[in-house]
Amino acid sequence: MSANVARDLKPVDALEVQVLVDNVTDTLSTVPKDVTNEGVVLVRNGSLKMSAGEYRCCAHHGLSLIITARAGKEKRTLIFDAGPEAYTVTRNGALLKVPFADAGALVLSHGHWDHAGGLVEAVRQVVAANGGSQVECHVNPGMFVTRGARRHSDEVLLQKPVPSVRELTDAGATVVNELEARLILDGMFYVSGEIPRVTAYERGLPGQVKRAADGKSWEPDPLIMDERYVAAHVKGKGAVVFTACSHAGVINVLKDARNVCGDVPLWAVMGGFHLSGEKIEQIIPDTVKDMQSFGLKRIVPAHCTGWRAVHALANVYGDDVLVPSAVGRQFAF
């Protein structure tokens, strides 16, 4: 079913990605010509009025990408996740002069606070900028469970819930709450369905739990089956895959994307690869080795990837392929 949907994905001439929220700030490192650092972006749009903290973006644990697809004279903009809270969306959005009015849809990748905490504010920003028109917000039912993480003491640390359908609707969203894969924004973006878990070493997020049916006890939830990815097809290159956290495993994500995209090769992957944490870092060597089988021309690790994994990737890929994400940075595909 997902492959049938992806076959109708409309090829686009170009993709432009503005990093609105990420864990890292890095405006000094050199980057390839198709990547623009935060400082240059701020100078171009007139936001950098002096060298001061007030005129720089704020890094925060989470992820939000503003993705614009261009096909001829048409363009469609998607907001993929919205970071951990409203503050980062409004602060960085104002400095980067994000064109919220252009956003035709928002997609939440999975039900975690560091991706959903700013979602209501992102909807509000879009609706305020576009003159009051509702905007689609794509989610699925599995995102709305109550979640927590077990500590070493076996105590559960509660996670802030994802904004409810009612909260999103009240903010101005038309909520699309469906499980299956779909094309959105006139077929320029593919939103995946459930990601098959086929890679033996990718076992999800250790210690993750959710409320059981009794509403009181906790049950294991390491696989986080509500996670989704987004893809777009750039003419002459191939599919660009956006994976926000890769709790499904970035190799599982890429395998599914390759399967559903059929004859369209994978060209790039961008997002959190979630290869950080004591129990997850052990799979870094296998992940880096298996990633080489996809022939990727651009790899953009972000958010929860972790420095050890970025270092391991840098030992294999050159600067023309590996370009880490950072808040305020722009990428052209």
C-alpha positions as CSV (number, residue, x, y, z in Angstrom):
1,M,0.0,0.0,0.0
2,S,2.8,2.5,0.9
3,A,4.6,1.7,-2.3
4,N,1.5,2.4,-4.3
5,V,1.2,5.8,-2.6
6,A,4.8,6.7,-3.1
7,R,4.7,5.9,-6.8
8,D,2.6,9.0,-7.3
9,L,5.0,11.3,-5.5
10,K,5.5,14.4,-7.7
11,P,9.1,15.1,-8.6
12,V,10.2,18.6,-7.7
13,D,12.9,20.8,-9.0
14,A,14.5,21.7,-5.7
15,L,14.1,21.4,-1.9
16,E,15.2,24.1,0.6
17,V,15.4,23.3,4.3
18,Q,15.6,25.8,7.1
19,V,16.6,24.4,10.4
20,L,14.3,26.1,12.9
21,V,15.1,24.0,16.0
22,D,18.1,21.7,16.7
23,N,20.3,20.7,19.6
24,V,23.4,22.4,18.2
25,T,24.5,25.9,17.2
26,D,27.4,26.2,14.8
27,T,27.8,29.3,12.6
28,L,31.6,29.2,12.2
29,S,32.3,25.8,10.6
30,T,32.9,25.8,6.9
31,V,30.2,24.2,4.8
32,P,29.6,23.2,1.1
33,K,28.2,25.8,-1.3
34,D,24.7,24.3,-1.1
35,V,24.6,24.8,2.7
36,T,24.3,28.2,4.4
37,N,25.3,28.9,8.0
38,E,23.1,30.7,10.5
39,G,25.1,33.9,10.5
40,V,24.9,34.4,6.8
41,V,21.1,33.8,6.9
42,L,20.7,36.4,9.7
43,V,22.8,38.9,7.8
44,R,20.9,38.4,4.6
45,N,17.5,38.9,6.2
46,G,18.6,41.9,8.3
47,S,18.2,40.2,11.7
48,L,21.9,40.4,12.8
49,K,22.0,44.0,14.0
50,M,25.0,43.6,16.1
51,S,27.2,40.8,17.6
52,A,25.0,39.9,20.6
53,G,23.1,37.0,22.0
54,E,19.8,38.6,21.3
55,Y,20.4,38.3,17.6
56,R,21.4,34.7,17.5
57,C,19.2,31.6,17.3
58,C,18.7,29.4,20.4
59,A,19.7,25.8,20.3
60,H,17.3,23.5,22.2
61,H,16.9,19.7,22.6
62,G,14.5,18.9,19.8
63,L,14.0,19.3,16.0
64,S,11.9,21.4,13.6
65,L,12.5,21.8,9.9
66,I,10.9,24.2,7.5
67,I,11.0,22.3,4.1
68,T,10.0,24.1,0.9
69,A,9.6,22.1,-2.4
70,R,9.7,24.0,-5.7
71,A,8.3,22.6,-9.0
72,G,8.3,25.2,-11.8
73,K,6.5,28.2,-10.5
74,E,4.8,26.3,-7.7
75,K,6.2,26.0,-4.2
76,R,4.8,24.1,-1.1
77,T,6.1,24.5,2.4
78,L,5.9,21.9,5.1
79,I,6.8,22.2,8.8
80,F,8.3,18.9,10.0
81,D,8.0,18.8,13.8
82,A,8.1,21.8,16.1
83,G,10.7,21.4,18.7
84,P,10.3,21.2,22.5
85,E,8.3,24.3,23.3
86,A,6.7,27.5,22.0
87,Y,9.6,29.8,23.0
88,T,12.1,28.3,20.5
89,V,9.6,28.4,17.7
90,T,8.8,32.1,18.2
91,R,12.3,33.3,19.0
92,N,14.1,31.5,16.2
93,G,11.2,32.0,13.8
94,A,11.4,35.7,14.2
95,L,15.2,35.9,13.8
96,L,15.2,33.6,10.7
97,K,12.1,35.4,9.3
98,V,10.4,32.0,8.7
99,P,7.6,32.5,6.2
100,F,5.0,30.9,8.3
101,A,2.3,32.2,6.0
102,D,3.6,29.8,3.3
103,A,3.2,26.7,5.3
104,G,0.5,24.5,3.9
105,A,0.8,21.6,6.4
106,L,2.6,20.5,9.5
107,V,3.7,16.9,10.2
108,L,4.5,15.5,13.6
109,S,7.0,12.6,13.3
110,H,6.1,10.8,16.6
111,G,4.6,11.4,20.0
112,H,7.5,12.9,22.0
113,W,7.7,16.3,23.7
114,D,10.9,17.4,22.1
115,H,9.2,17.3,18.7
116,A,5.6,18.2,19.7
117,G,6.1,20.7,22.5
118,G,6.1,23.7,20.1
119,L,3.4,22.3,17.8
120,V,0.5,24.4,19.0
121,E,2.6,27.5,18.7
122,A,3.7,26.6,15.2
123,V,0.0,26.2,14.2
124,R,-0.8,29.6,15.8
125,Q,2.1,31.2,13.9
126,V,0.9,29.8,10.6
127,V,-2.7,30.8,11.1
128,A,-1.7,34.3,12.3
129,A,0.6,34.8,9.3
130,N,-1.8,33.5,6.6
131,G,-4.8,35.7,7.6
132,G,-6.7,33.1,9.7
133,S,-6.9,30.1,7.4
134,Q,-6.8,26.7,8.9
135,V,-3.7,24.5,8.2
136,E,-3.5,20.8,8.1
137,C,-1.6,19.0,10.9
138,H,-0.8,15.4,10.2
139,V,-0.6,13.0,13.2
140,N,-1.6,9.4,14.0
141,P,-3.5,7.9,16.9
142,G,-0.5,6.2,18.4
143,M,1.1,9.6,19.2
144,F,-1.4,10.4,21.9
145,V,-0.5,7.7,24.5
146,T,0.8,8.7,27.9
147,R,4.6,7.9,27.9
148,G,7.4,7.9,30.3
149,A,11.0,6.7,30.7
150,R,12.3,4.3,33.4
151,R,15.2,5.6,35.4
152,H,17.9,3.4,37.0
153,S,15.9,3.3,40.2
154,D,13.0,1.9,38.1
155,E,11.0,5.0,38.8
156,V,9.2,6.3,35.7
157,L,9.8,9.9,34.6
158,L,6.6,11.1,33.0
159,Q,6.8,12.8,29.6
160,K,4.8,15.8,28.7
161,P,1.9,14.7,26.5
162,V,1.6,15.6,22.9
163,P,-1.0,18.4,22.3
164,S,-4.4,16.9,22.0
165,V,-6.5,17.0,18.8
166,R,-8.7,19.6,20.6
167,E,-5.8,21.8,21.4
168,L,-4.5,21.7,17.9
169,T,-8.0,22.4,16.5
170,D,-8.5,25.3,18.8
171,A,-5.2,26.8,17.6
172,G,-6.4,26.6,14.0
173,A,-5.4,23.2,12.7
174,T,-7.4,20.8,10.6
175,V,-6.1,17.6,12.2
176,V,-5.5,14.6,10.0
177,N,-5.3,11.8,12.5
178,E,-4.6,8.7,10.3
179,L,-2.3,5.7,10.4
180,E,-1.7,5.1,6.7
181,A,0.9,6.6,4.3
182,R,-0.3,9.6,2.3
183,L,0.8,12.2,-0.1
184,I,0.3,15.9,0.9
185,L,0.7,19.4,-0.5
186,D,-0.3,18.5,-4.1
187,G,1.7,15.3,-4.0
188,M,5.1,17.0,-3.4
189,F,5.6,15.2,0.0
190,Y,5.2,11.6,1.1
191,V,4.3,10.9,4.7
192,S,5.1,7.3,5.6
193,G,3.0,4.7,7.2
194,E,4.2,2.4,9.9
195,I,7.9,1.7,9.5
196,P,8.7,-2.1,9.3
197,R,11.2,-3.2,11.9
198,V,13.4,-5.6,10.0
199,T,17.0,-4.8,11.2
200,A,17.9,-7.1,14.1
201,Y,20.1,-4.7,16.0
202,E,17.7,-1.7,15.8
203,R,15.5,-2.4,18.9
204,G,14.1,1.1,19.6
205,L,14.5,3.2,22.7
206,P,15.4,1.3,25.9
207,G,13.5,2.1,29.0
208,Q,10.5,3.7,27.1
209,V,7.2,2.9,28.6
210,K,3.5,3.8,28.1
211,R,0.4,3.6,30.2
212,A,-1.3,0.2,30.2
213,A,-5.0,-0.3,29.4
214,D,-5.8,0.0,33.2
215,G,-4.6,3.6,33.1
216,K,-2.4,3.1,36.1
217,S,0.5,0.7,35.4
218,W,3.2,1.0,32.8
219,E,4.1,-1.4,29.9
220,P,7.2,-1.5,27.7
221,D,7.1,0.7,24.6
222,P,10.6,0.7,23.1
223,L,9.5,0.4,19.5
224,I,7.4,3.6,19.3
225,M,5.4,2.3,16.4
226,D,3.8,5.7,15.8
227,E,7.0,7.1,14.3
228,R,6.8,8.4,10.7
229,Y,9.2,9.9,8.2
230,V,8.7,12.3,5.3
231,A,10.2,12.1,1.8
232,A,10.4,14.1,-1.4
233,H,11.7,13.4,-4.9
234,V,14.1,15.9,-6.4
235,K,14.5,15.6,-10.2
236,G,17.9,14.4,-11.3
237,K,18.9,13.4,-7.9
238,G,16.5,11.1,-6.1
239,A,14.6,10.8,-2.8
240,V,15.4,13.0,0.2
241,V,14.3,11.3,3.4
242,F,13.6,13.3,6.6
243,T,13.7,11.2,9.8
244,A,13.2,13.2,12.9
245,C,14.4,10.8,15.6
246,S,14.8,7.3,14.0
247,H,13.5,5.4,17.0
248,A,12.5,2.9,14.3
249,G,16.2,2.8,13.4
250,V,17.7,4.9,10.6
251,I,18.5,1.7,8.7
252,N,14.9,0.6,8.9
253,V,13.8,4.0,7.8
254,L,16.1,3.9,4.8
255,K,15.1,0.4,3.9
256,D,11.5,1.3,3.9
257,A,12.1,4.5,1.9
258,R,14.0,2.5,-0.7
259,N,11.3,-0.1,-0.9
260,V,8.4,2.4,-1.3
261,C,10.3,4.7,-3.7
262,G,10.9,1.9,-6.2
263,D,13.0,3.1,-9.1
264,V,13.8,6.4,-7.5
265,P,17.2,6.1,-5.7
266,L,17.8,7.5,-2.3
267,W,19.9,10.7,-2.5
268,A,19.9,12.1,1.0
269,V,18.9,11.6,4.6
270,M,18.4,14.3,7.2
271,G,17.3,14.2,10.8
272,G,18.0,12.6,14.1
273,F,19.5,9.1,13.9
274,H,19.2,8.5,17.7
275,L,22.6,6.8,18.1
276,S,23.3,8.4,21.5
277,G,22.9,6.9,24.9
278,E,24.7,4.1,26.7
279,K,22.5,1.3,25.4
280,I,22.2,2.6,21.9
281,E,25.8,3.7,21.0
282,Q,26.9,0.1,20.7
283,I,25.0,-0.2,17.4
284,I,26.9,2.7,15.8
285,P,29.5,0.5,13.9
286,D,26.7,-1.6,12.4
287,T,24.7,1.4,11.5
288,V,27.5,3.2,9.8
289,K,28.5,0.1,7.9
290,D,25.0,-0.6,6.7
291,M,24.3,3.0,5.7
292,Q,27.0,2.7,3.0
293,S,24.7,0.3,1.1
294,F,22.2,3.1,0.2
295,G,24.6,5.1,-1.9
296,L,23.6,8.4,-0.2
297,K,25.1,11.6,-1.7
298,R,24.3,13.7,1.4
299,I,23.9,12.7,5.0
300,V,22.8,15.4,7.5
301,P,22.8,14.1,11.1
302,A,20.8,16.2,13.6
303,H,19.2,16.4,17.0
304,C,19.7,13.0,18.8
305,T,22.4,11.5,16.6
306,G,25.1,12.2,19.1
307,W,28.8,13.2,18.7
308,R,30.1,9.6,18.7
309,A,27.9,8.7,15.8
310,V,28.8,11.9,13.9
311,H,32.5,11.1,14.5
312,A,32.1,7.6,13.2
313,L,30.3,8.8,10.1
314,A,33.0,11.4,9.5
315,N,35.6,8.6,9.5
316,V,33.8,7.0,6.5
317,Y,32.3,9.9,4.6
318,G,33.9,13.0,3.2
319,D,32.9,16.6,3.7
320,D,31.0,16.5,0.4
321,V,28.6,13.9,1.8
322,L,28.4,14.5,5.6
323,V,27.3,17.9,6.8
324,P,25.8,18.0,10.3
325,S,22.8,20.1,11.0
326,A,22.7,23.1,13.2
327,V,20.1,25.6,14.3
328,G,19.6,28.4,11.7
329,R,21.5,26.5,9.0
330,Q,19.9,26.2,5.5
331,F,20.3,23.3,3.1
332,A,19.6,23.1,-0.6
333,F,18.9,19.8,-2.3
